[in-house]
Amino acid sequence: MQNLRNFWDCGNIIEDSKQPIVDFKIYKFSDIHDKVIPFFQKYPIQGVKRLDYLDFCRVAELMQNKVHLTQEGIDEIKKIKSRMNTGRNFD
């Protein structure tokens, strides 16, 4: 995780004191937009996680366009989020 933080020069590593788990979190939208998304555009995620990444990019695009500042935008983001990860339906 430290290598990711160093590579992108952003984010924080948060250690869980109760479990042997660490999280790497990026809070600044500009870091996500300018560093993380371009990296995965150049080196695409493979497999089913690519679908979650594409949803992630869609939410970032909505936020870039300030759609998240409206109730309709928030509802759209919630809809996208609901189908990510374990909520994904493969029918």
N, CA, C and O atoms as a CHARMM CRD file, in Angstrom:
* protein
*
  364
    1    1 MET  N      0.82400  -1.19300   0.00000 PROA 1      0.00000
    2    1 MET  CA     0.00000   0.00000   0.00000 PROA 1      0.00000
    3    1 MET  C      0.87000   1.26000   0.00000 PROA 1      0.00000
    4    1 MET  O      0.55600   2.25700  -0.65000 PROA 1      0.00000
    5    2 GLN  N      1.94500   1.18300   0.73100 PROA 2      0.00000
    6    2 GLN  CA     2.83900   2.33700   0.76800 PROA 2      0.00000
    7    2 GLN  C      3.39700   2.63400  -0.62500 PROA 2      0.00000
    8    2 GLN  O      3.59600   3.79400  -0.98200 PROA 2      0.00000
    9    3 ASN  N      3.64700   1.58800  -1.40400 PROA 3      0.00000
   10    3 ASN  CA     4.12900   1.79000  -2.77100 PROA 3      0.00000
   11    3 ASN  C      3.10000   2.51800  -3.62700 PROA 3      0.00000
   12    3 ASN  O      3.46200   3.36900  -4.44000 PROA 3      0.00000
   13    4 LEU  N      1.82200   2.19300  -3.45300 PROA 4      0.00000
   14    4 LEU  CA     0.76700   2.90900  -4.17600 PROA 4      0.00000
   15    4 LEU  C      0.74800   4.37500  -3.77400 PROA 4      0.00000
   16    4 LEU  O      0.67800   5.26400  -4.62200 PROA 4      0.00000
   17    5 ARG  N      0.81100   4.61300  -2.47400 PROA 5      0.00000
   18    5 ARG  CA     0.80200   5.98900  -1.99000 PROA 5      0.00000
   19    5 ARG  C      1.98800   6.76200  -2.55300 PROA 5      0.00000
   20    5 ARG  O      1.84400   7.91100  -2.97100 PROA 5      0.00000
   21    6 ASN  N      3.14700   6.13800  -2.56300 PROA 6      0.00000
   22    6 ASN  CA     4.33800   6.79600  -3.10000 PROA 6      0.00000
   23    6 ASN  C      4.22600   7.00900  -4.60500 PROA 6      0.00000
   24    6 ASN  O      4.59600   8.07000  -5.10800 PROA 6      0.00000
   25    7 PHE  N      3.72400   6.02000  -5.32200 PROA 7      0.00000
   26    7 PHE  CA     3.61200   6.11000  -6.77200 PROA 7      0.00000
   27    7 PHE  C      2.70200   7.25400  -7.18900 PROA 7      0.00000
   28    7 PHE  O      3.06100   8.06800  -8.03900 PROA 7      0.00000
   29    8 TRP  N      1.51100   7.31000  -6.58000 PROA 8      0.00000
   30    8 TRP  CA     0.55700   8.35100  -6.95200 PROA 8      0.00000
   31    8 TRP  C      0.77400   9.65100  -6.18200 PROA 8      0.00000
   32    8 TRP  O      0.18200  10.67600  -6.52000 PROA 8      0.00000
   33    9 ASP  N      1.60500   9.61800  -5.16600 PROA 9      0.00000
   34    9 ASP  CA     1.89300  10.80600  -4.36400 PROA 9      0.00000
   35    9 ASP  C      0.59900  11.44700  -3.83700 PROA 9      0.00000
   36    9 ASP  O      0.40000  12.65900  -3.91700 PROA 9      0.00000
   37   10 CYS  N     -0.26600  10.58300  -3.29600 PROA 10     0.00000
   38   10 CYS  CA    -1.51600  11.07700  -2.72400 PROA 10     0.00000
   39   10 CYS  C     -2.11500   9.99100  -1.85000 PROA 10     0.00000
   40   10 CYS  O     -1.64300   8.85500  -1.83700 PROA 10     0.00000
   41   11 GLY  N     -3.14700  10.34900  -1.12900 PROA 11     0.00000
   42   11 GLY  CA    -3.88500   9.38800  -0.32900 PROA 11     0.00000
   43   11 GLY  C     -3.29500   9.16800   1.05000 PROA 11     0.00000
   44   11 GLY  O     -2.24700   9.70900   1.40400 PROA 11     0.00000
   45   12 ASN  N     -4.00300   8.35600   1.81100 PROA 12     0.00000
   46   12 ASN  CA    -3.60700   8.00200   3.16700 PROA 12     0.00000
   47   12 ASN  C     -3.74000   6.50400   3.36300 PROA 12     0.00000
   48   12 ASN  O     -4.61200   5.86400   2.77400 PROA 12     0.00000
   49   13 ILE  N     -2.88200   5.95800   4.18200 PROA 13     0.00000
   50   13 ILE  CA    -2.97100   4.55500   4.56600 PROA 13     0.00000
   51   13 ILE  C     -3.51600   4.51800   5.98000 PROA 13     0.00000
   52   13 ILE  O     -2.96200   5.13000   6.89300 PROA 13     0.00000
   53   14 ILE  N     -4.60300   3.79500   6.14400 PROA 14     0.00000
   54   14 ILE  CA    -5.25400   3.70400   7.43700 PROA 14     0.00000
   55   14 ILE  C     -5.17300   2.25800   7.90600 PROA 14     0.00000
   56   14 ILE  O     -5.62300   1.34100   7.21900 PROA 14     0.00000
   57   15 GLU  N     -4.59300   2.07000   9.08500 PROA 15     0.00000
   58   15 GLU  CA    -4.45300   0.72600   9.65400 PROA 15     0.00000
   59   15 GLU  C     -5.58400   0.47900  10.63600 PROA 15     0.00000
   60   15 GLU  O     -5.94300   1.35100  11.42700 PROA 15     0.00000
   61   16 ASP  N     -6.13600  -0.71900  10.57400 PROA 16     0.00000
   62   16 ASP  CA    -7.17200  -1.14000  11.50400 PROA 16     0.00000
   63   16 ASP  C     -6.49000  -1.72300  12.73100 PROA 16     0.00000
   64   16 ASP  O     -5.73400  -2.68800  12.62300 PROA 16     0.00000
   65   17 SER  N     -6.75300  -1.14500  13.89600 PROA 17     0.00000
   66   17 SER  CA    -6.07900  -1.59700  15.11600 PROA 17     0.00000
   67   17 SER  C     -6.62100  -2.93500  15.62500 PROA 17     0.00000
   68   17 SER  O     -5.97700  -3.59200  16.44400 PROA 17     0.00000
   69   18 LYS  N     -7.79800  -3.34100  15.14800 PROA 18     0.00000
   70   18 LYS  CA    -8.41200  -4.57300  15.62700 PROA 18     0.00000
   71   18 LYS  C     -8.18400  -5.76200  14.69500 PROA 18     0.00000
   72   18 LYS  O     -8.34200  -6.91300  15.10100 PROA 18     0.00000
   73   19 GLN  N     -7.81700  -5.48400  13.45700 PROA 19     0.00000
   74   19 GLN  CA    -7.63100  -6.54800  12.46800 PROA 19     0.00000
   75   19 GLN  C     -6.37200  -6.26000  11.66200 PROA 19     0.00000
   76   19 GLN  O     -5.93700  -5.11100  11.58100 PROA 19     0.00000
   77   20 PRO  N     -5.78500  -7.28600  11.07000 PROA 20     0.00000
   78   20 PRO  CA    -4.59700  -7.05200  10.23800 PROA 20     0.00000
   79   20 PRO  C     -4.99900  -6.56500   8.83300 PROA 20     0.00000
   80   20 PRO  O     -4.76100  -7.23800   7.83000 PROA 20     0.00000
   81   21 ILE  N     -5.60900  -5.38700   8.80000 PROA 21     0.00000
   82   21 ILE  CA    -6.13200  -4.81700   7.55700 PROA 21     0.00000
   83   21 ILE  C     -5.64900  -3.37600   7.43200 PROA 21     0.00000
   84   21 ILE  O     -5.57800  -2.64300   8.41900 PROA 21     0.00000
   85   22 VAL  N     -5.32200  -2.98700   6.21300 PROA 22     0.00000
   86   22 VAL  CA    -5.03300  -1.58200   5.93500 PROA 22     0.00000
   87   22 VAL  C     -5.88000  -1.13800   4.75000 PROA 22     0.00000
   88   22 VAL  O     -6.19100  -1.93100   3.86200 PROA 22     0.00000
   89   23 ASP  N     -6.24400   0.12200   4.74800 PROA 23     0.00000
   90   23 ASP  CA    -6.97600   0.73500   3.65000 PROA 23     0.00000
   91   23 ASP  C     -6.11600   1.83200   3.05200 PROA 23     0.00000
   92   23 ASP  O     -5.39700   2.53500   3.76200 PROA 23     0.00000
   93   24 PHE  N     -6.19700   1.96800   1.75400 PROA 24     0.00000
   94   24 PHE  CA    -5.56500   3.07700   1.05200 PROA 24     0.00000
   95   24 PHE  C     -6.70700   3.93300   0.53200 PROA 24     0.00000
   96   24 PHE  O     -7.48700   3.49300  -0.31300 PROA 24     0.00000
   97   25 LYS  N     -6.80300   5.15600   1.03800 PROA 25     0.00000
   98   25 LYS  CA    -7.91300   6.03100   0.68600 PROA 25     0.00000
   99   25 LYS  C     -7.39300   7.31600   0.06100 PROA 25     0.00000
  100   25 LYS  O     -6.43800   7.92900   0.53800 PROA 25     0.00000
  101   26 ILE  N     -8.04700   7.69600  -1.00900 PROA 26     0.00000
  102   26 ILE  CA    -7.74100   8.95900  -1.67700 PROA 26     0.00000
  103   26 ILE  C     -8.97600   9.83300  -1.53700 PROA 26     0.00000
  104   26 ILE  O    -10.06800   9.45100  -1.95800 PROA 26     0.00000
  105   27 TYR  N     -8.80100  10.99700  -0.94800 PROA 27     0.00000
  106   27 TYR  CA    -9.92500  11.87100  -0.64800 PROA 27     0.00000
  107   27 TYR  C    -10.09300  13.01300  -1.65000 PROA 27     0.00000
  108   27 TYR  O    -11.21000  13.48000  -1.87400 PROA 27     0.00000
  109   28 LYS  N     -9.01300  13.45800  -2.24400 PROA 28     0.00000
  110   28 LYS  CA    -9.09600  14.60200  -3.15100 PROA 28     0.00000
  111   28 LYS  C     -9.57100  14.14500  -4.53000 PROA 28     0.00000
  112   28 LYS  O     -8.96100  13.28100  -5.16000 PROA 28     0.00000
  113   29 PHE  N    -10.66800  14.74300  -4.98000 PROA 29     0.00000
  114   29 PHE  CA   -11.21400  14.38600  -6.28700 PROA 29     0.00000
  115   29 PHE  C    -10.18600  14.61100  -7.38700 PROA 29     0.00000
  116   29 PHE  O    -10.10600  13.82400  -8.33000 PROA 29     0.00000
  117   30 SER  N     -9.40700  15.66700  -7.27700 PROA 30     0.00000
  118   30 SER  CA    -8.41500  15.95500  -8.31300 PROA 30     0.00000
  119   30 SER  C     -7.38600  14.82800  -8.42000 PROA 30     0.00000
  120   30 SER  O     -6.92300  14.52700  -9.52000 PROA 30     0.00000
  121   31 ASP  N     -7.02300  14.20600  -7.31000 PROA 31     0.00000
  122   31 ASP  CA    -6.08500  13.07700  -7.35500 PROA 31     0.00000
  123   31 ASP  C     -6.70200  11.87600  -8.05900 PROA 31     0.00000
  124   31 ASP  O     -6.03500  11.19400  -8.83700 PROA 31     0.00000
  125   32 ILE  N     -7.96700  11.62300  -7.78500 PROA 32     0.00000
  126   32 ILE  CA    -8.66000  10.52500  -8.45500 PROA 32     0.00000
  127   32 ILE  C     -8.76100  10.81500  -9.95100 PROA 32     0.00000
  128   32 ILE  O     -8.45800   9.96300 -10.78600 PROA 32     0.00000
  129   33 HSD  N     -9.18800  12.02300 -10.26900 PROA 33     0.00000
  130   33 HSD  CA    -9.40800  12.40900 -11.66400 PROA 33     0.00000
  131   33 HSD  C     -8.10900  12.50500 -12.45800 PROA 33     0.00000
  132   33 HSD  O     -8.05700  12.09300 -13.61700 PROA 33     0.00000
  133   34 ASP  N     -7.07400  13.04100 -11.84700 PROA 34     0.00000
  134   34 ASP  CA    -5.83400  13.33100 -12.57500 PROA 34     0.00000
  135   34 ASP  C     -4.77300  12.24200 -12.47500 PROA 34     0.00000
  136   34 ASP  O     -3.84700  12.21000 -13.28500 PROA 34     0.00000
  137   35 LYS  N     -4.89100  11.35100 -11.49300 PROA 35     0.00000
  138   35 LYS  CA    -3.84900  10.34200 -11.29200 PROA 35     0.00000
  139   35 LYS  C     -4.36600   8.91300 -11.42100 PROA 35     0.00000
  140   35 LYS  O     -3.82300   8.12000 -12.19000 PROA 35     0.00000
  141   36 VAL  N     -5.40700   8.58900 -10.67500 PROA 36     0.00000
  142   36 VAL  CA    -5.87400   7.20600 -10.60800 PROA 36     0.00000
  143   36 VAL  C     -6.58100   6.78200 -11.89800 PROA 36     0.00000
  144   36 VAL  O     -6.23700   5.75700 -12.48800 PROA 36     0.00000
  145   37 ILE  N     -7.55700   7.56000 -12.32800 PROA 37     0.00000
  146   37 ILE  CA    -8.30200   7.18400 -13.53500 PROA 37     0.00000
  147   37 ILE  C     -7.39000   7.11000 -14.75600 PROA 37     0.00000
  148   37 ILE  O     -7.48900   6.14300 -15.51100 PROA 37     0.00000
  149   38 PRO  N     -6.50500   8.08200 -14.98800 PROA 38     0.00000
  150   38 PRO  CA    -5.60300   7.94200 -16.14600 PROA 38     0.00000
  151   38 PRO  C     -4.70700   6.69600 -16.07800 PROA 38     0.00000
  152   38 PRO  O     -4.40500   6.09300 -17.10800 PROA 38     0.00000
  153   39 PHE  N     -4.28500   6.31400 -14.87100 PROA 39     0.00000
  154   39 PHE  CA    -3.46800   5.10900 -14.73100 PROA 39     0.00000
  155   39 PHE  C     -4.23600   3.88500 -15.21700 PROA 39     0.00000
  156   39 PHE  O     -3.71200   3.07400 -15.98100 PROA 39     0.00000
  157   40 PHE  N     -5.48800   3.75900 -14.76300 PROA 40     0.00000
  158   40 PHE  CA    -6.26500   2.58900 -15.15000 PROA 40     0.00000
  159   40 PHE  C     -6.81900   2.67900 -16.56800 PROA 40     0.00000
  160   40 PHE  O     -7.26400   1.67400 -17.12200 PROA 40     0.00000
  161   41 GLN  N     -6.79700   3.85500 -17.15300 PROA 41     0.00000
  162   41 GLN  CA    -7.10200   3.96400 -18.58400 PROA 41     0.00000
  163   41 GLN  C     -5.93000   3.39600 -19.39300 PROA 41     0.00000
  164   41 GLN  O     -6.12200   2.73500 -20.41400 PROA 41     0.00000
  165   42 LYS  N     -4.72300   3.67000 -18.91500 PROA 42     0.00000
  166   42 LYS  CA    -3.52300   3.18300 -19.59600 PROA 42     0.00000
  167   42 LYS  C     -3.29100   1.69600 -19.34900 PROA 42     0.00000
  168   42 LYS  O     -2.86000   0.97100 -20.24600 PROA 42     0.00000
  169   43 TYR  N     -3.57800   1.24300 -18.12600 PROA 43     0.00000
  170   43 TYR  CA    -3.38600  -0.15700 -17.72700 PROA 43     0.00000
  171   43 TYR  C     -4.73700  -0.70100 -17.24400 PROA 43     0.00000
  172   43 TYR  O     -4.99600  -0.73500 -16.04100 PROA 43     0.00000
  173   44 PRO  N     -5.59300  -1.12300 -18.17400 PROA 44     0.00000
  174   44 PRO  CA    -6.97300  -1.48700 -17.82400 PROA 44     0.00000
  175   44 PRO  C     -7.07800  -2.65000 -16.83400 PROA 44     0.00000
  176   44 PRO  O     -6.29500  -3.60000 -16.85800 PROA 44     0.00000
  177   45 ILE  N     -8.06600  -2.52800 -15.98000 PROA 45     0.00000
  178   45 ILE  CA    -8.41800  -3.60600 -15.06800 PROA 45     0.00000
  179   45 ILE  C     -9.06000  -4.71700 -15.89600 PROA 45     0.00000
  180   45 ILE  O     -9.84300  -4.44900 -16.80800 PROA 45     0.00000
  181   46 GLN  N     -8.72700  -5.94600 -15.57800 PROA 46     0.00000
  182   46 GLN  CA    -9.25300  -7.10000 -16.29300 PROA 46     0.00000
  183   46 GLN  C    -10.34800  -7.76900 -15.47300 PROA 46     0.00000
  184   46 GLN  O    -10.42000  -7.59400 -14.25700 PROA 46     0.00000
  185   47 GLY  N    -11.17800  -8.51900 -16.13300 PROA 47     0.00000
  186   47 GLY  CA   -12.18800  -9.31300 -15.45000 PROA 47     0.00000
  187   47 GLY  C    -13.38800  -8.49600 -15.01000 PROA 47     0.00000
  188   47 GLY  O    -13.62400  -7.38600 -15.48800 PROA 47     0.00000
  189   48 VAL  N    -14.13300  -9.07100 -14.09400 PROA 48     0.00000
  190   48 VAL  CA   -15.39300  -8.48700 -13.66000 PROA 48     0.00000
  191   48 VAL  C    -15.19500  -7.13500 -12.95300 PROA 48     0.00000
  192   48 VAL  O    -16.08600  -6.28700 -12.99600 PROA 48     0.00000
  193   49 LYS  N    -14.06200  -6.92900 -12.31700 PROA 49     0.00000
  194   49 LYS  CA   -13.81200  -5.65500 -11.62100 PROA 49     0.00000
  195   49 LYS  C    -13.77600  -4.48300 -12.59200 PROA 49     0.00000
  196   49 LYS  O    -13.94400  -3.33300 -12.18500 PROA 49     0.00000
  197   50 ARG  N    -13.55700  -4.76400 -13.86700 PROA 50     0.00000
  198   50 ARG  CA   -13.57600  -3.68900 -14.86800 PROA 50     0.00000
  199   50 ARG  C    -14.94300  -3.01000 -14.90000 PROA 50     0.00000
  200   50 ARG  O    -15.02800  -1.79700 -15.09600 PROA 50     0.00000
  201   51 LEU  N    -16.00900  -3.78200 -14.71000 PROA 51     0.00000
  202   51 LEU  CA   -17.35100  -3.20300 -14.69600 PROA 51     0.00000
  203   51 LEU  C    -17.50800  -2.22500 -13.54100 PROA 51     0.00000
  204   51 LEU  O    -18.11500  -1.16600 -13.70400 PROA 51     0.00000
  205   52 ASP  N    -16.97200  -2.56700 -12.38500 PROA 52     0.00000
  206   52 ASP  CA   -17.01800  -1.65300 -11.23600 PROA 52     0.00000
  207   52 ASP  C    -16.18400  -0.40900 -11.52200 PROA 52     0.00000
  208   52 ASP  O    -16.57800   0.70100 -11.16200 PROA 52     0.00000
  209   53 TYR  N    -15.03900  -0.59100 -12.16500 PROA 53     0.00000
  210   53 TYR  CA   -14.20200   0.54800 -12.51400 PROA 53     0.00000
  211   53 TYR  C    -14.94000   1.48700 -13.47400 PROA 53     0.00000
  212   53 TYR  O    -14.87700   2.70600 -13.31700 PROA 53     0.00000
  213   54 LEU  N    -15.62800   0.93400 -14.45100 PROA 54     0.00000
  214   54 LEU  CA   -16.36900   1.77200 -15.39800 PROA 54     0.00000
  215   54 LEU  C    -17.48000   2.54300 -14.69000 PROA 54     0.00000
  216   54 LEU  O    -17.73400   3.70300 -15.01500 PROA 54     0.00000
  217   55 ASP  N    -18.14500   1.90600 -13.72300 PROA 55     0.00000
  218   55 ASP  CA   -19.13700   2.62200 -12.91600 PROA 55     0.00000
  219   55 ASP  C    -18.47700   3.72900 -12.09400 PROA 55     0.00000
  220   55 ASP  O    -19.00900   4.83300 -11.98200 PROA 55     0.00000
  221   56 PHE  N    -17.32400   3.42300 -11.52800 PROA 56     0.00000
  222   56 PHE  CA   -16.55400   4.40700 -10.76700 PROA 56     0.00000
  223   56 PHE  C    -16.23600   5.62200 -11.64800 PROA 56     0.00000
  224   56 PHE  O    -16.36500   6.76400 -11.20800 PROA 56     0.00000
  225   57 CYS  N    -15.82500   5.36900 -12.87500 PROA 57     0.00000
  226   57 CYS  CA   -15.51800   6.45700 -13.81800 PROA 57     0.00000
  227   57 CYS  C    -16.76900   7.26200 -14.15500 PROA 57     0.00000
  228   57 CYS  O    -16.70800   8.48300 -14.29900 PROA 57     0.00000
  229   58 ARG  N    -17.88700   6.58300 -14.28000 PROA 58     0.00000
  230   58 ARG  CA   -19.14900   7.27400 -14.56500 PROA 58     0.00000
  231   58 ARG  C    -19.50300   8.22600 -13.42300 PROA 58     0.00000
  232   58 ARG  O    -19.92000   9.35800 -13.66800 PROA 58     0.00000
  233   59 VAL  N    -19.34200   7.77900 -12.18600 PROA 59     0.00000
  234   59 VAL  CA   -19.60700   8.64500 -11.03500 PROA 59     0.00000
  235   59 VAL  C    -18.63400   9.82400 -11.02900 PROA 59     0.00000
  236   59 VAL  O    -19.03300  10.95600 -10.75600 PROA 59     0.00000
  237   60 ALA  N    -17.37300   9.56800 -11.32600 PROA 60     0.00000
  238   60 ALA  CA   -16.38800  10.65700 -11.37700 PROA 60     0.00000
  239   60 ALA  C    -16.77300  11.67700 -12.44900 PROA 60     0.00000
  240   60 ALA  O    -16.62000  12.88200 -12.24900 PROA 60     0.00000
  241   61 GLU  N    -17.27000  11.19200 -13.57600 PROA 61     0.00000
  242   61 GLU  CA   -17.70500  12.10100 -14.64300 PROA 61     0.00000
  243   61 GLU  C    -18.89600  12.94400 -14.18800 PROA 61     0.00000
  244   61 GLU  O    -18.95600  14.14400 -14.45700 PROA 61     0.00000
  245   62 LEU  N    -19.84000  12.30700 -13.50000 PROA 62     0.00000
  246   62 LEU  CA   -20.98800  13.05300 -12.97300 PROA 62     0.00000
  247   62 LEU  C    -20.52900  14.13200 -11.99600 PROA 62     0.00000
  248   62 LEU  O    -21.02600  15.25800 -12.02000 PROA 62     0.00000
  249   63 MET  N    -19.58500  13.77900 -11.14600 PROA 63     0.00000
  250   63 MET  CA   -19.07400  14.74700 -10.17900 PROA 63     0.00000
  251   63 MET  C    -18.30600  15.87000 -10.87000 PROA 63     0.00000
  252   63 MET  O    -18.42700  17.03300 -10.48700 PROA 63     0.00000
  253   64 GLN  N    -17.52600  15.52700 -11.87600 PROA 64     0.00000
  254   64 GLN  CA   -16.78700  16.54600 -12.63400 PROA 64     0.00000
  255   64 GLN  C    -17.75400  17.57100 -13.23700 PROA 64     0.00000
  256   64 GLN  O    -17.45100  18.76200 -13.31400 PROA 64     0.00000
  257   65 ASN  N    -18.92300  17.07800 -13.66100 PROA 65     0.00000
  258   65 ASN  CA   -19.94100  17.94200 -14.26500 PROA 65     0.00000
  259   65 ASN  C    -20.90500  18.53400 -13.23600 PROA 65     0.00000
  260   65 ASN  O    -21.91900  19.12900 -13.59800 PROA 65     0.00000
  261   66 LYS  N    -20.58000  18.36600 -11.94700 PROA 66     0.00000
  262   66 LYS  CA   -21.34100  18.94200 -10.83100 PROA 66     0.00000
  263   66 LYS  C    -22.76100  18.39000 -10.70900 PROA 66     0.00000
  264   66 LYS  O    -23.60600  18.99900 -10.05400 PROA 66     0.00000
  265   67 VAL  N    -23.02600  17.25300 -11.33000 PROA 67     0.00000
  266   67 VAL  CA   -24.35000  16.64600 -11.25900 PROA 67     0.00000
  267   67 VAL  C    -24.66800  16.19300  -9.83900 PROA 67     0.00000
  268   67 VAL  O    -25.83200  16.14500  -9.44300 PROA 67     0.00000
  269   68 HSD  N    -23.63200  15.86400  -9.07600 PROA 68     0.00000
  270   68 HSD  CA   -23.83500  15.39200  -7.70200 PROA 68     0.00000
  271   68 HSD  C    -24.39100  16.47500  -6.77800 PROA 68     0.00000
  272   68 HSD  O    -24.74600  16.18300  -5.63600 PROA 68     0.00000
  273   69 LEU  N    -24.47100  17.69700  -7.24300 PROA 69     0.00000
  274   69 LEU  CA   -24.97800  18.79600  -6.42200 PROA 69     0.00000
  275   69 LEU  C    -26.50000  18.90900  -6.49000 PROA 69     0.00000
  276   69 LEU  O    -27.09300  19.76900  -5.83900 PROA 69     0.00000
  277   70 THR  N    -27.12300  18.04400  -7.27300 PROA 70     0.00000
  278   70 THR  CA   -28.58300  18.03300  -7.36400 PROA 70     0.00000
  279   70 THR  C    -29.10900  16.72800  -6.75900 PROA 70     0.00000
  280   70 THR  O    -28.38400  15.73700  -6.66900 PROA 70     0.00000
  281   71 GLN  N    -30.35700  16.74400  -6.35400 PROA 71     0.00000
  282   71 GLN  CA   -30.95800  15.51800  -5.80800 PROA 71     0.00000
  283   71 GLN  C    -31.01400  14.43200  -6.87000 PROA 71     0.00000
  284   71 GLN  O    -30.79600  13.25800  -6.57100 PROA 71     0.00000
  285   72 GLU  N    -31.30500  14.81500  -8.10900 PROA 72     0.00000
  286   72 GLU  CA   -31.34600  13.83500  -9.19500 PROA 72     0.00000
  287   72 GLU  C    -29.96600  13.20500  -9.40400 PROA 72     0.00000
  288   72 GLU  O    -29.85600  12.00800  -9.66800 PROA 72     0.00000
  289   73 GLY  N    -28.92700  14.01400  -9.28500 PROA 73     0.00000
  290   73 GLY  CA   -27.56900  13.50900  -9.42000 PROA 73     0.00000
  291   73 GLY  C    -27.20100  12.54500  -8.30500 PROA 73     0.00000
  292   73 GLY  O    -26.58600  11.50700  -8.54700 PROA 73     0.00000
  293   74 ILE  N    -27.57600  12.88800  -7.09700 PROA 74     0.00000
  294   74 ILE  CA   -27.32000  12.00200  -5.95400 PROA 74     0.00000
  295   74 ILE  C    -28.05800  10.68000  -6.15200 PROA 74     0.00000
  296   74 ILE  O    -27.51100   9.61100  -5.88200 PROA 74     0.00000
  297   75 ASP  N    -29.29500  10.75900  -6.62200 PROA 75     0.00000
  298   75 ASP  CA   -30.06900   9.53400  -6.86900 PROA 75     0.00000
  299   75 ASP  C    -29.40000   8.67700  -7.94300 PROA 75     0.00000
  300   75 ASP  O    -29.35900   7.45300  -7.81700 PROA 75     0.00000
  301   76 GLU  N    -28.88300   9.29800  -8.98200 PROA 76     0.00000
  302   76 GLU  CA   -28.18900   8.56200 -10.04800 PROA 76     0.00000
  303   76 GLU  C    -26.92500   7.89300  -9.50900 PROA 76     0.00000
  304   76 GLU  O    -26.63600   6.74300  -9.84100 PROA 76     0.00000
  305   77 ILE  N    -26.18700   8.60600  -8.69100 PROA 77     0.00000
  306   77 ILE  CA   -24.96800   8.03300  -8.10300 PROA 77     0.00000
  307   77 ILE  C    -25.32300   6.86000  -7.18400 PROA 77     0.00000
  308   77 ILE  O    -24.63600   5.83900  -7.19700 PROA 77     0.00000
  309   78 LYS  N    -26.37200   6.99400  -6.40000 PROA 78     0.00000
  310   78 LYS  CA   -26.80600   5.89000  -5.53400 PROA 78     0.00000
  311   78 LYS  C    -27.20100   4.67300  -6.36600 PROA 78     0.00000
  312   78 LYS  O    -26.90500   3.53900  -5.98800 PROA 78     0.00000
  313   79 LYS  N    -27.85800   4.90200  -7.48100 PROA 79     0.00000
  314   79 LYS  CA   -28.25100   3.80900  -8.36900 PROA 79     0.00000
  315   79 LYS  C    -27.01400   3.09500  -8.92000 PROA 79     0.00000
  316   79 LYS  O    -26.96300   1.86500  -8.94800 PROA 79     0.00000
  317   80 ILE  N    -26.03400   3.86200  -9.35200 PROA 80     0.00000
  318   80 ILE  CA   -24.79400   3.27900  -9.86300 PROA 80     0.00000
  319   80 ILE  C    -24.09700   2.49200  -8.76100 PROA 80     0.00000
  320   80 ILE  O    -23.65100   1.36600  -8.98200 PROA 80     0.00000
  321   81 LYS  N    -24.00200   3.08800  -7.57100 PROA 81     0.00000
  322   81 LYS  CA   -23.32700   2.43600  -6.44600 PROA 81     0.00000
  323   81 LYS  C    -24.00500   1.11600  -6.07200 PROA 81     0.00000
  324   81 LYS  O    -23.33000   0.15100  -5.71100 PROA 81     0.00000
  325   82 SER  N    -25.31600   1.07400  -6.15600 PROA 82     0.00000
  326   82 SER  CA   -26.04900  -0.12400  -5.74000 PROA 82     0.00000
  327   82 SER  C    -25.72100  -1.33900  -6.60700 PROA 82     0.00000
  328   82 SER  O    -25.89800  -2.47400  -6.16500 PROA 82     0.00000
  329   83 ARG  N    -25.25600  -1.12300  -7.80900 PROA 83     0.00000
  330   83 ARG  CA   -24.94000  -2.25900  -8.67900 PROA 83     0.00000
  331   83 ARG  C    -23.45300  -2.60800  -8.68800 PROA 83     0.00000
  332   83 ARG  O    -23.02900  -3.50500  -9.41700 PROA 83     0.00000
  333   84 MET  N    -22.67500  -1.91200  -7.89200 PROA 84     0.00000
  334   84 MET  CA   -21.24000  -2.19100  -7.83500 PROA 84     0.00000
  335   84 MET  C    -20.94600  -3.30600  -6.84000 PROA 84     0.00000
  336   84 MET  O    -21.71600  -3.56700  -5.91600 PROA 84     0.00000
  337   85 ASN  N    -19.80800  -3.95400  -7.06000 PROA 85     0.00000
  338   85 ASN  CA   -19.29900  -5.01700  -6.17700 PROA 85     0.00000
  339   85 ASN  C    -20.33500  -6.11500  -5.97800 PROA 85     0.00000
  340   85 ASN  O    -20.76200  -6.73000  -6.95600 PROA 85     0.00000
  341   86 THR  N    -20.74900  -6.37800  -4.74900 PROA 86     0.00000
  342   86 THR  CA   -21.66400  -7.49200  -4.49600 PROA 86     0.00000
  343   86 THR  C    -23.06100  -7.23600  -5.02800 PROA 86     0.00000
  344   86 THR  O    -23.85400  -8.17100  -5.14500 PROA 86     0.00000
  345   87 GLY  N    -23.38300  -5.98800  -5.35500 PROA 87     0.00000
  346   87 GLY  CA   -24.70200  -5.68500  -5.89900 PROA 87     0.00000
  347   87 GLY  C    -24.80800  -5.90000  -7.39700 PROA 87     0.00000
  348   87 GLY  O    -25.88100  -5.71600  -7.97200 PROA 87     0.00000
  349   88 ARG  N    -23.72300  -6.28500  -8.03500 PROA 88     0.00000
  350   88 ARG  CA   -23.69800  -6.45000  -9.49200 PROA 88     0.00000
  351   88 ARG  C    -24.55800  -7.63600  -9.90000 PROA 88     0.00000
  352   88 ARG  O    -24.45700  -8.72200  -9.32900 PROA 88     0.00000
  353   89 ASN  N    -25.40300  -7.41000 -10.89800 PROA 89     0.00000
  354   89 ASN  CA   -26.24500  -8.45900 -11.44100 PROA 89     0.00000
  355   89 ASN  C    -25.69400  -8.83700 -12.81500 PROA 89     0.00000
  356   89 ASN  O    -25.54000  -7.97000 -13.67400 PROA 89     0.00000
  357   90 PHE  N    -25.39900 -10.10300 -13.03200 PROA 90     0.00000
  358   90 PHE  CA   -24.77700 -10.54500 -14.27800 PROA 90     0.00000
  359   90 PHE  C    -25.75700 -11.19400 -15.25100 PROA 90     0.00000
  360   90 PHE  O    -25.34000 -11.90900 -16.16200 PROA 90     0.00000
  361   91 ASP  N    -27.02300 -10.95800 -15.07300 PROA 91     0.00000
  362   91 ASP  CA   -28.02100 -11.53800 -15.99000 PROA 91     0.00000
  363   91 ASP  C    -27.87200 -10.99800 -17.39200 PROA 91     0.00000
  364   91 ASP  O    -28.62900 -11.38000 -18.28400 PROA 91     0.00000
